[in-house]
Amino acid sequence: MISKSYSNLSPKRGWSWETPPEKIAEEKILETLTADVVIIGAGISGLAAAARCTQRGLNTIVLDRLSNLFVRVAQVGVLDSAVMRRCGVSIDKKKFARDWVMVSGSRCNEELMWVYIKRSGEAFDWMMDQGGDAVDATLYTGYYKGEVFNEYPGTHWVFQKDGYNRYTNRKGGQLIGEILQKTVIDGGSRIIRSVRAVELEKNADGRVTSVVAKNENEGTYFRCVAKKGVIVATGDIEGDREMMEAFAPQALRPTIERYFPKGNNTGDGHKMLYWAGAALESPGWAIALHGRRDEYASYYSFYFLFVNSRGKRFMNEDTWTNGKSMAVLSQPGGDFAFTIMDGKWLDEFGERFEITGGQAVMPLNLTYFGDKWTKDCGLGEEIEQYVEKGKCAWKADTIEELAEKIGVPADTLTKTVARYNELAERGDDEDFGKRAELLTTIVQPPFYALKWGPALLDVFGGALVDTNMRVLDPYHEPIPGLYAVGNAAGGFCGIDYPLLLNGNSSGRALTCALTVTEGIEADNR
């Protein structure tokens, strides 16, 4: 006899969301709509699933809370696309897989990971084909190129070609959303906006058969019957502090959130999945921490000397943005750090342009495939503009004066800089192990300090799913008629968002569109 493997539904601490709300009274449901597939959420994962279903002849209804198209995507990370082949770029998939498992703390679902590895390029090309001759893409060249951790060159910028006005948006996620939305609407499917799904309904056999939704403007309810399946594509839980406390308490530590619209992703899909019997991933969900983007924080942290709010060095500065952010959160104050550099920083940065990279390091206007370093790229002027505003960057003729400007003890900062200079001159960072190529002295005035800190972007975790995105119950059995894609589905990440490939979450969203449609077709043969 084969025993069933049990997964806990939740931490079982009496969270408010564990108790499902009362069912909507039948007399309040004023209308019933019917489609083959009903999708909750019109972000990139929901629109991609809807486009794929529509292309495959499945009539689809998409429900979304927002009143207008909004796809918060900048880049799309995949492993093998026509654009990559055109640029002569390839990724060792087996090495990528090993790195992904390692960065995930061995807590990712390797079957799901390999679906992404094998099919993300196919999914990206499928999306680009829908854009036709009006749309093209290039690769992001700002990925990290050092030895401490790995980033891979499969990140894509999508844009509308000059001379074309087929789409309202010129680039990025909004353009991708337009492309997918056009496929949905032109194919006869529907997108209903300003509505909020509130309940998944099951029949007597336990199959999910319909969605009850509320019209946010009128306060009325309607039902969407799904003849072949319901797909939950509602994003993450960053807008629900109680759910973050339950599943990702680290996400509560940053004081700044970068997700926009702020608080929009309130875990509605996760809750409905749970009430429908889904098993949710065990707590400790991965979080994405990026740099703050406001007037009180520099976008750039670079890889020069980092000091905390007390003027002490605390880490190897040669790492990725999540690593920097997590390290800062453990420091006194926990909200910011400073990068200390001197008057020759721009020349030193240019000399090392080809051996470093990553978010908060590379100039934003030197990130397209083939871009080369030039001193007049605008980076120096950008830092001077920060200094002029005086809210996140300062410069001074002495280290003591700089310490006073940023509010750290002068004697501590002086000693920290002296020690760092000693290590740089020796070419051996015996304190934190930074590679010698990135050790530079801080001796030439003026001296600079950039203030930067972490911000929460996303929380990655959700319902357990199989490789066809079928939602699983606590015994790892599929719940008939129920699917989850994008950040509503779990298993893809581990302890941190694996920034091995910038934009991999968006690449995964496109990949889910292929597999969930295949799952629905297989389940309804």
C-alpha positions as CSV (number, residue, x, y, z in Angstrom):
1,M,0.0,0.0,0.0
2,I,1.4,3.4,-1.0
3,S,1.1,5.9,1.9
4,K,0.0,9.5,1.1
5,S,2.5,12.2,1.8
6,Y,0.9,15.0,3.9
7,S,1.7,18.7,3.6
8,N,0.6,21.2,6.2
9,L,-1.9,23.6,4.9
10,S,-0.6,26.5,7.1
11,P,1.2,27.3,10.3
12,K,-2.2,26.8,12.1
13,R,-1.8,29.7,14.5
14,G,-5.4,31.0,14.1
15,W,-4.7,33.5,11.3
16,S,-7.8,35.4,10.3
17,W,-7.5,34.2,6.7
18,E,-7.6,30.5,7.7
19,T,-11.4,30.9,8.3
20,P,-13.3,31.2,5.0
21,P,-15.9,33.8,4.7
22,E,-19.6,32.9,4.5
23,K,-20.7,31.9,1.0
24,I,-22.3,34.6,-1.1
25,A,-26.1,34.2,-0.9
26,E,-27.6,33.0,-4.1
27,E,-30.0,35.8,-4.3
28,K,-27.1,38.3,-4.4
29,I,-25.7,36.7,-7.5
30,L,-27.4,38.7,-10.3
31,E,-25.8,37.2,-13.4
32,T,-24.1,34.0,-14.6
33,L,-21.5,34.0,-17.4
34,T,-20.0,30.8,-18.9
35,A,-16.6,30.1,-20.5
36,D,-14.3,27.1,-21.0
37,V,-11.7,28.7,-18.7
38,V,-12.0,31.4,-16.1
39,I,-8.8,33.2,-15.1
40,I,-8.5,35.3,-11.9
41,G,-5.9,38.1,-12.5
42,A,-4.7,40.0,-15.5
43,G,-1.0,40.4,-14.8
44,I,1.6,38.9,-17.1
45,S,0.8,35.3,-15.9
46,G,-3.0,35.7,-16.2
47,L,-2.9,37.4,-19.6
48,A,-0.3,34.9,-21.0
49,A,-2.5,32.0,-19.9
50,A,-5.5,33.6,-21.4
51,A,-3.7,34.3,-24.7
52,R,-2.6,30.7,-24.9
53,C,-6.0,29.3,-24.0
54,T,-7.6,31.5,-26.5
55,Q,-5.2,30.5,-29.3
56,R,-6.0,26.9,-28.5
57,G,-9.7,27.4,-29.0
58,L,-10.6,27.7,-25.3
59,N,-13.1,30.5,-24.7
60,T,-11.8,32.4,-21.7
61,I,-13.0,35.0,-19.2
62,V,-10.3,37.0,-17.3
63,L,-11.3,38.8,-14.1
64,D,-9.1,41.6,-12.8
65,R,-9.3,44.1,-9.9
66,L,-7.7,47.0,-11.7
67,S,-9.6,49.3,-14.0
68,N,-6.9,49.3,-16.7
69,L,-4.1,47.2,-18.1
70,F,-1.1,47.1,-15.7
71,V,1.8,44.7,-16.1
72,R,4.6,45.4,-13.7
73,V,7.4,43.9,-15.7
74,A,10.7,45.4,-16.9
75,Q,12.7,42.4,-18.1
76,V,12.0,38.8,-19.1
77,G,14.5,36.1,-18.2
78,V,14.7,32.9,-20.3
79,L,17.3,30.4,-21.2
80,D,17.2,29.9,-24.9
81,S,15.4,32.3,-27.3
82,A,15.7,33.3,-30.9
83,V,17.1,36.7,-29.7
84,M,19.8,34.9,-27.7
85,R,20.7,32.7,-30.7
86,R,20.8,35.8,-32.9
87,C,23.3,37.4,-30.4
88,G,25.4,34.3,-30.1
89,V,24.5,33.8,-26.5
90,S,23.9,30.4,-24.8
91,I,23.4,29.2,-21.3
92,D,24.7,25.9,-19.9
93,K,21.3,24.5,-18.6
94,K,22.8,21.9,-16.3
95,K,25.1,24.4,-14.7
96,F,22.2,26.9,-14.4
97,A,20.1,24.2,-12.7
98,R,22.9,23.4,-10.2
99,D,23.3,27.1,-9.3
100,W,19.5,27.5,-9.0
101,V,19.2,24.6,-6.5
102,M,22.1,26.0,-4.5
103,V,20.8,29.6,-4.3
104,S,17.4,28.2,-3.4
105,G,18.9,26.3,-0.5
106,S,17.7,23.0,-2.1
107,R,14.1,24.1,-1.4
108,C,12.9,24.5,-4.9
109,N,10.8,22.0,-6.8
110,E,13.3,20.7,-9.3
111,E,10.6,19.4,-11.7
112,L,9.1,22.9,-12.0
113,M,12.6,24.4,-12.3
114,W,13.4,22.1,-15.2
115,V,10.1,23.0,-17.0
116,Y,11.2,26.6,-16.9
117,I,14.8,25.8,-18.0
118,K,13.6,23.7,-20.9
119,R,10.6,25.7,-22.1
120,S,11.1,29.4,-21.1
121,G,12.8,30.2,-24.5
122,E,9.9,28.6,-26.4
123,A,7.4,30.6,-24.3
124,F,9.3,33.9,-25.0
125,D,9.4,33.2,-28.7
126,W,5.7,32.4,-28.6
127,M,4.9,35.8,-27.0
128,M,7.2,37.7,-29.5
129,D,5.4,36.0,-32.4
130,Q,2.2,37.6,-31.3
131,G,3.8,41.0,-31.5
132,G,4.7,40.4,-35.1
133,D,7.0,42.6,-37.1
134,A,6.3,45.6,-34.8
135,V,8.2,44.2,-31.9
136,D,11.7,43.2,-31.2
137,A,13.9,42.5,-28.2
138,T,17.5,42.7,-27.1
139,L,19.5,41.3,-24.2
140,Y,20.4,43.0,-20.9
141,T,24.2,43.2,-20.6
142,G,24.3,44.5,-17.1
143,Y,24.3,41.1,-15.5
144,Y,27.0,40.2,-12.9
145,K,30.2,38.8,-14.5
146,G,32.3,38.1,-11.4
147,E,33.2,35.0,-9.5
148,V,31.4,35.3,-6.2
149,F,28.0,34.3,-7.5
150,N,26.5,33.7,-10.9
151,E,24.2,35.7,-13.1
152,Y,23.4,34.6,-16.7
153,P,22.9,36.6,-19.9
154,G,19.3,35.5,-20.8
155,T,17.5,38.7,-19.7
156,H,15.4,40.4,-22.4
157,W,14.3,43.9,-23.0
158,V,11.1,44.0,-25.2
159,F,10.4,47.1,-27.3
160,Q,8.3,48.4,-30.2
161,K,10.4,49.2,-33.2
162,D,10.9,52.8,-34.4
163,G,8.3,53.7,-37.0
164,Y,5.6,51.4,-35.6
165,N,2.6,52.5,-33.6
166,R,0.7,49.3,-33.4
167,Y,0.8,49.4,-29.6
168,T,0.3,52.3,-27.2
169,N,3.3,51.3,-25.1
170,R,6.8,51.4,-26.4
171,K,8.5,48.9,-24.2
172,G,8.6,46.7,-21.1
173,G,5.7,45.0,-19.3
174,Q,3.0,47.2,-20.5
175,L,3.9,46.4,-24.1
176,I,4.0,42.7,-23.3
177,G,0.6,43.1,-21.7
178,E,-0.8,44.9,-24.7
179,I,0.5,42.1,-27.0
180,L,-1.1,39.4,-24.9
181,Q,-4.3,41.3,-24.3
182,K,-4.8,41.8,-28.1
183,T,-4.5,38.1,-28.6
184,V,-7.2,37.5,-26.0
185,I,-9.6,40.1,-27.3
186,D,-9.1,39.4,-31.0
187,G,-9.6,35.7,-30.3
188,G,-13.1,36.3,-28.9
189,S,-12.3,36.0,-25.2
190,R,-13.2,38.6,-22.5
191,I,-11.3,40.6,-19.9
192,I,-13.6,42.0,-17.2
193,R,-12.0,44.8,-15.1
194,S,-12.8,46.5,-11.8
195,V,-14.1,43.2,-10.4
196,R,-12.8,41.1,-7.5
197,A,-13.0,37.3,-7.3
198,V,-14.2,36.3,-3.8
199,E,-15.1,32.6,-3.9
200,L,-14.2,29.4,-5.7
201,E,-17.2,27.1,-6.0
202,K,-17.1,23.3,-6.1
203,N,-19.6,20.7,-7.2
204,A,-20.5,17.6,-5.2
205,D,-17.6,15.7,-6.6
206,G,-15.1,18.3,-5.3
207,R,-14.4,19.8,-8.7
208,V,-13.9,23.6,-8.9
209,T,-16.6,24.7,-11.3
210,S,-17.0,28.4,-11.0
211,V,-15.9,31.7,-9.6
212,V,-18.1,34.3,-7.7
213,A,-16.9,37.8,-8.3
214,K,-17.9,41.3,-7.1
215,N,-18.3,44.3,-9.3
216,E,-16.2,46.9,-7.3
217,N,-18.1,49.9,-8.8
218,E,-21.6,48.6,-8.3
219,G,-21.2,46.3,-5.3
220,T,-23.1,43.5,-7.2
221,Y,-22.1,39.9,-7.6
222,F,-21.9,37.6,-10.6
223,R,-20.8,34.0,-11.3
224,C,-18.4,32.8,-13.9
225,V,-18.9,29.1,-14.7
226,A,-15.7,27.4,-16.0
227,K,-16.5,24.3,-18.0
228,K,-12.9,23.2,-18.2
229,G,-10.9,24.9,-15.5
230,V,-10.2,27.9,-13.2
231,I,-6.8,29.4,-13.2
232,V,-5.6,31.6,-10.3
233,A,-3.1,34.2,-11.4
234,T,-3.4,36.8,-8.6
235,G,0.2,37.6,-7.9
236,D,1.9,37.5,-4.5
237,I,1.0,38.4,-0.9
238,E,3.0,41.6,-0.3
239,G,-0.1,43.6,0.4
240,D,-1.3,41.4,3.3
241,R,0.9,41.8,6.4
242,E,-0.7,38.9,8.3
243,M,0.0,36.5,5.5
244,M,3.6,37.8,5.3
245,E,3.9,37.2,9.1
246,A,2.7,33.7,8.6
247,F,4.8,32.7,5.6
248,A,7.6,35.3,5.0
249,P,8.3,37.2,8.2
250,Q,11.6,38.6,6.7
251,A,9.4,40.5,4.2
252,L,8.1,42.7,7.1
253,R,11.6,44.0,8.0
254,P,12.1,46.5,5.2
255,T,10.4,49.9,5.8
256,I,10.0,50.6,2.1
257,E,8.0,48.6,-0.5
258,R,8.7,48.9,-4.2
259,Y,5.7,47.0,-5.5
260,F,3.3,49.2,-7.5
261,P,0.4,49.7,-7.1
262,K,1.3,49.6,-3.4
263,G,-0.6,46.9,-1.5
264,N,-2.5,45.7,-4.6
265,N,-1.5,42.0,-4.1
266,T,-3.4,41.1,-1.0
267,G,-3.1,37.4,-1.3
268,D,-6.8,37.0,-2.5
269,G,-5.8,34.1,-4.7
270,H,-3.8,32.3,-2.0
271,K,-6.7,32.5,0.4
272,M,-9.3,31.2,-2.2
273,L,-6.9,28.4,-3.0
274,Y,-6.5,27.5,0.6
275,W,-10.3,27.6,1.2
276,A,-10.7,25.3,-1.8
277,G,-8.4,22.7,-0.1
278,A,-5.0,23.6,-1.6
279,A,-1.8,22.8,0.2
280,L,0.4,25.9,0.6
281,E,4.1,25.8,0.7
282,S,5.7,25.6,4.1
283,P,6.6,29.0,5.7
284,G,9.9,30.6,4.9
285,W,8.8,31.9,1.5
286,A,11.4,33.5,-0.7
287,I,11.5,37.3,-0.9
288,A,12.9,39.7,-3.5
289,L,14.7,42.7,-1.9
290,H,15.9,45.3,-4.3
291,G,17.4,48.7,-3.7
292,R,15.2,51.6,-2.6
293,R,14.1,54.0,-5.4
294,D,13.2,57.2,-3.7
295,E,14.8,60.7,-3.1
296,Y,16.4,59.5,0.2
297,A,18.3,56.5,-1.4
298,S,20.8,56.2,-4.1
299,Y,19.9,53.7,-6.8
300,Y,23.6,52.7,-6.9
301,S,25.5,50.9,-4.2
302,F,28.4,49.7,-6.5
303,Y,31.1,47.5,-4.9
304,F,33.3,50.0,-3.1
305,L,33.5,50.1,0.7
306,F,30.2,49.6,2.5
307,V,29.8,50.9,6.1
308,N,26.8,50.7,8.4
309,S,25.1,53.5,10.4
310,R,28.0,53.3,12.9
311,G,30.7,53.6,10.3
312,K,31.9,50.0,10.3
313,R,32.4,47.7,7.4
314,F,30.2,44.6,7.6
315,M,30.3,42.5,4.5
316,N,32.0,41.5,1.2
317,E,30.6,44.2,-1.1
318,D,31.0,42.1,-4.2
319,T,27.6,40.4,-4.2
320,W,24.0,40.6,-5.6
321,T,21.3,43.0,-4.6
322,N,19.4,40.6,-2.4
323,G,22.6,39.7,-0.6
324,K,23.3,43.4,0.1
325,S,19.8,44.0,1.3
326,M,19.7,41.1,3.7
327,A,23.0,42.1,5.1
328,V,21.9,45.6,5.7
329,L,18.7,44.4,7.5
330,S,20.9,42.7,10.1
331,Q,22.9,45.9,10.9
332,P,22.3,48.5,13.5
333,G,19.4,50.6,12.3
334,G,18.7,48.0,9.7
335,D,17.4,50.3,7.1
336,F,20.4,51.7,5.2
337,A,24.1,51.6,4.6
338,F,26.7,53.9,2.9
339,T,29.0,53.3,0.0
340,I,32.3,55.2,0.6
341,M,34.5,56.1,-2.4
342,D,37.0,58.7,-3.5
343,G,37.7,61.2,-6.3
344,K,39.0,58.5,-8.7
345,W,35.9,56.2,-8.4
346,L,34.7,56.8,-11.9
347,D,38.0,55.8,-13.5
348,E,38.2,52.8,-11.2
349,F,34.6,51.8,-12.1
350,G,35.4,52.0,-15.9
351,E,38.5,49.9,-15.5
352,R,36.4,47.2,-13.9
353,F,33.3,47.5,-16.1
354,E,33.8,44.1,-17.8
355,I,34.4,42.1,-14.6
356,T,31.4,43.2,-12.5
357,G,27.8,44.1,-12.9
358,G,24.4,43.4,-11.5
359,Q,21.5,45.6,-10.2
360,A,22.6,48.7,-8.3
361,V,26.0,48.5,-10.0
362,M,25.6,48.9,-13.8
363,P,24.6,52.3,-15.3
364,L,21.0,52.1,-16.4
365,N,21.8,53.5,-19.8
366,L,24.5,50.9,-20.5
367,T,22.5,47.8,-20.2
368,Y,21.6,46.8,-23.8
369,F,23.5,44.1,-25.6
370,G,26.7,45.4,-27.1
371,D,26.9,48.6,-24.9
372,K,30.4,49.5,-24.0
373,W,31.8,51.7,-21.2
374,T,32.5,55.3,-21.9
375,K,33.3,57.8,-19.2
376,D,30.8,60.3,-20.6
377,C,27.9,57.8,-20.2
378,G,26.3,60.1,-17.6
379,L,27.1,58.0,-14.5
380,G,29.4,60.6,-13.1
381,E,26.8,63.4,-13.7
382,E,24.1,61.2,-12.1
383,I,26.1,60.9,-8.8
384,E,26.8,64.6,-8.8
385,Q,23.1,65.3,-9.1
386,Y,22.5,63.1,-6.1
387,V,25.1,65.1,-4.2
388,E,23.6,68.4,-5.3
389,K,20.2,67.3,-3.8
390,G,21.9,66.3,-0.6
391,K,19.4,63.7,0.5
392,C,21.2,60.4,-0.5
393,A,24.7,61.4,-1.5
394,W,27.4,63.7,-0.1
395,K,31.0,64.6,-0.7
396,A,33.7,66.2,1.4
397,D,37.4,67.0,1.3
398,T,38.2,64.8,4.3
399,I,36.9,61.6,5.7
400,E,36.2,63.4,9.0
401,E,34.0,65.9,7.2
402,L,32.3,63.2,5.3
403,A,31.5,61.3,8.6
404,E,29.9,64.5,10.0
405,K,27.7,64.9,6.9
406,I,26.4,61.4,7.0
407,G,26.1,61.2,10.8
408,V,28.5,58.4,11.7
409,P,31.4,58.6,14.3
410,A,34.4,60.2,12.6
411,D,37.0,58.1,14.5
412,T,35.2,54.9,13.5
413,L,34.9,55.8,9.8
414,T,38.5,57.0,9.7
415,K,39.7,53.7,11.1
416,T,37.4,51.7,8.8
417,V,38.8,53.5,5.7
418,A,42.4,53.1,6.9
419,R,41.9,49.4,7.3
420,Y,40.3,49.1,3.9
421,N,43.1,51.0,2.3
422,E,45.6,48.6,4.0
423,L,43.8,45.6,2.5
424,A,43.5,47.2,-0.9
425,E,47.3,48.0,-1.0
426,R,48.1,44.5,0.0
427,G,45.6,43.1,-2.5
428,D,44.2,40.7,0.0
429,D,40.9,41.2,1.8
430,E,41.5,38.9,4.7
431,D,38.6,40.5,6.6
432,F,35.7,39.6,4.2
433,G,37.3,37.8,1.3
434,K,36.5,40.3,-1.5
435,R,38.3,39.5,-4.7
436,A,41.4,41.5,-5.2
437,E,40.4,43.0,-8.5
438,L,37.7,45.1,-6.8
439,L,39.8,46.4,-4.0
440,T,40.5,50.1,-4.5
441,T,42.0,52.6,-2.1
442,I,40.1,55.6,-0.7
443,V,42.7,58.3,-0.6
444,Q,42.0,61.0,-3.2
445,P,39.6,63.8,-2.3
446,P,36.8,64.6,-2.7
447,F,35.4,61.6,-0.8
448,Y,31.9,60.4,-1.5
449,A,29.2,58.7,0.5
450,L,26.1,57.1,-1.1
451,K,23.2,56.2,1.1
452,W,21.2,53.2,0.0
453,G,18.9,50.6,1.5
454,P,16.6,47.6,0.9
455,A,13.1,47.6,-0.3
456,L,10.6,44.8,-0.6
457,L,9.6,43.9,-4.1
458,D,7.8,40.5,-4.0
459,V,7.1,37.5,-1.9
460,F,7.4,34.2,-3.8
461,G,5.4,31.2,-2.5
462,G,2.0,29.8,-3.0
463,A,-0.1,26.6,-3.6
464,L,1.7,23.4,-4.4
465,V,1.3,22.5,-8.1
466,D,2.5,19.9,-10.5
467,T,4.2,20.5,-13.8
468,N,0.9,21.2,-15.5
469,M,0.1,23.8,-12.9
470,R,-2.7,21.7,-11.3
471,V,-3.2,22.7,-7.7
472,L,-2.5,20.0,-5.2
473,D,-4.2,19.1,-1.9
474,P,-2.4,18.2,1.3
475,Y,-1.9,14.7,0.0
476,H,-0.4,15.9,-3.2
477,E,-3.5,14.9,-5.2
478,P,-4.8,17.4,-7.9
479,I,-7.9,19.3,-7.1
480,P,-10.0,18.8,-10.2
481,G,-10.6,21.9,-12.3
482,L,-8.2,24.1,-10.3
483,Y,-4.9,25.6,-11.6
484,A,-2.4,28.2,-10.4
485,V,0.2,30.2,-12.3
486,G,2.8,32.9,-11.6
487,N,3.3,34.0,-8.0
488,A,0.1,32.2,-6.9
489,A,1.9,28.9,-7.5
490,G,4.7,27.7,-5.2
491,G,7.8,25.6,-5.6
492,F,9.8,27.8,-7.9
493,C,12.0,29.5,-5.4
494,G,13.6,28.6,-2.1
495,I,15.0,30.9,0.6
496,D,15.6,33.9,-1.7
497,Y,14.5,35.0,-5.1
498,P,17.2,33.5,-7.3
499,L,18.6,36.5,-9.2
500,L,20.7,34.2,-11.4
501,L,18.7,35.5,-14.3
502,N,17.1,38.9,-14.0
503,G,13.4,38.7,-14.9
504,N,13.1,35.0,-14.4
505,S,9.7,35.5,-12.7
506,S,8.3,37.0,-15.9
507,G,9.9,34.2,-17.9
508,R,8.3,31.7,-15.6
509,A,4.9,33.4,-16.1
510,L,5.1,33.0,-19.8
511,T,6.2,29.4,-19.4
512,C,3.2,28.6,-17.2
513,A,0.9,29.7,-20.0
514,L,2.2,26.8,-22.1
515,T,2.0,24.2,-19.4
516,V,-1.3,25.1,-17.8
517,T,-3.1,25.1,-21.1
518,E,-1.7,21.7,-21.9
519,G,-2.8,20.6,-18.4
520,I,-6.4,21.8,-19.0
521,E,-6.5,20.1,-22.4
522,A,-5.2,16.8,-21.0
523,D,-7.7,16.9,-18.1
524,N,-10.6,17.5,-20.4
525,R,-10.0,14.9,-23.1
